[in-house]
């Protein structure tokens, strides 16, 4: 064992005494929650820290105190964070597992950060050569599918990603051999990724081994997996260690701490006493502080706004797809033009998705021409929805902006972890606002004959998630403004696009037809307002329909028939923002209408319609003659056969009959399908 440098020894002992102090504080009941100490593994981040620079991103995990301390030296901020005291690095919001400062980020979900590291590396490489993204994982993390999706993408694109595997032989309480088939080497090599193994616990030796390997990654050699045989001396968390006493004693005999104490007794004793006293004083000082206020001391960040340029047509080869002059624009074409406008206006916007590059241009042609015009800023990805969204979040966190296309909205469930547990939570779980300008596009809905797994309207599965905004494409709203707003807020968002709209025509100029006109309100925050459709010169309405964009054409047809055939005046409201629900604005636009209907293509129960109905009932109960009614799809899967599919979704006639029944007290014809209502 080589004699350690002063800085290395100080860093090792700081981490050791810090972690031991945490276990004592837990035993005394002075810390709540959980902590996962890195006792025995301290030398790994100490060896790596000097090899990492200001352009590198480091992603850690639940056992990340040592990583943080080796890279920052901020024992005071970390202790205050874990104890929930003033001066906490993340205001006490993140606690032990969720730390963020500069380019260091940790999260508590296993494997989650690897796709994010891929996105950060992609953004870094697009700016300049030399930077890398390093992710710490344990051997237990290799049971997570996100690991393999991320490795596949990193290898395909030869990204500067380094995965450091702290292989301590046990995943919580399960030995590695009981939960890991094959080897980590074999799994890395299966992707053609460079691999290095080391069993040393000497930081100087390990640093010498890794220095040329990391330099090669920086120079474009592609990703690297480093497997380090190490040991976890402490419990998984606090006091949950089930290993035999003999095994723990054996690990302590091999511990670097014991070996240094024996090899360099006088020097080690002095440094050990000094760092132990430093940590003890810190515990006393931080314990006396008032509780943290939930806010980190950091300058708020916000993505740069996107200039709202307008698509002007194919000015050159590779510009927007040419349109036939004189005919109304199809909504799919309009969305394509909006994406061209967005990417032309902001050079840090990237687009990721399956089959999005030319000549295919996406399953519905919405991304046609973008890769020809913008090159590698548009990438077709593997079939890996979780990794695609995670990479988009990494791009966004690293300073870019990301648009991610999910080929069919049904598949967004494969990316829920990245959306809900990482992208959305990262905005505020570090005690400051961390912008994550990520927009996930989801083609949804049926009426195309694609069957149960390609026709759902899964909006409700993402409702109610803090810091995850939901939008829906409509025939009335300007898509370029919507996209720019969604990315400009810094809040991750999802745009639902009903597939039936792609070939439908937009309504422009405030005119729907010879009977109905429309206007779009201005939202208070500058985002998309609500489209208000009603007959000209009809200030009073017998009923109000509220529908998302995918139902707009059917709702317009119903409103026209109600006016011309039943002499019932209807106002239709089409919001582009689904969540947070614009309840105050919708209630104001309902006016004194005695009947309100909320329409959606989702199945009954816990959906967008129920949220809108609840919000409106609380605000309009004194003017309504009955409860807000919800009309939605049938409570079953979407069949492939057209006649069976028609039985599931609302039709214009279904809407008309429901309104007539409510307003007049009589049914409009036989066979009205009346679904769930609230």
Protein Blocks (a to p, Z undefined) as FASTA:
>chain_A
ZZddfklmmmmmmmmmmmmmmmmmmmnopaghidddfehilmmmmmmmmmpcfkbccddd
fklmlmmmmmnopmmlmmmmmnopghianlomnmmmlccehjaccdfbehklmmmmmmmm
mmmmmmoghiacdddddfklmmpfklmmmmmmmmmnopacddddddehiahjacfklmpg
cjfklmmmmnopacdddfbfbfklmmmmmmmmmmmmmnonapcddddddddfbdfbhjlc
fbdfklmmmmmmmpmklmmmmmmmmlmmmmmmmmmmmmmmmmmmmmmpccdehiacdddd
ddddddddddebjfbghiacdddehiacdfklmmmmmmmmmmmmpmkbccddehkacfkl
panlpmgoklmmnommpccddddfklmmmmmmmmmmnopacddddfblklmmmmmmmmmm
mmmmmmmmnopacdddddddddedehkonojmlmccfklmmgoiahiacddddfkbcfkl
mmmmmmmnopacdddddfklmmpccdehhiablmbccdddddfklpacddddddehilba
fbdcdddfklmmmmmmmmmmmmmmnopacdddddfbfbdcffklmmmmnmmafbdcdddf
bdeehifklmmmmmmmmmmmmmpgbdcdddddddddddfblklmmmmpccfklmmmmmmm
mmnopaedehiacdddZZ
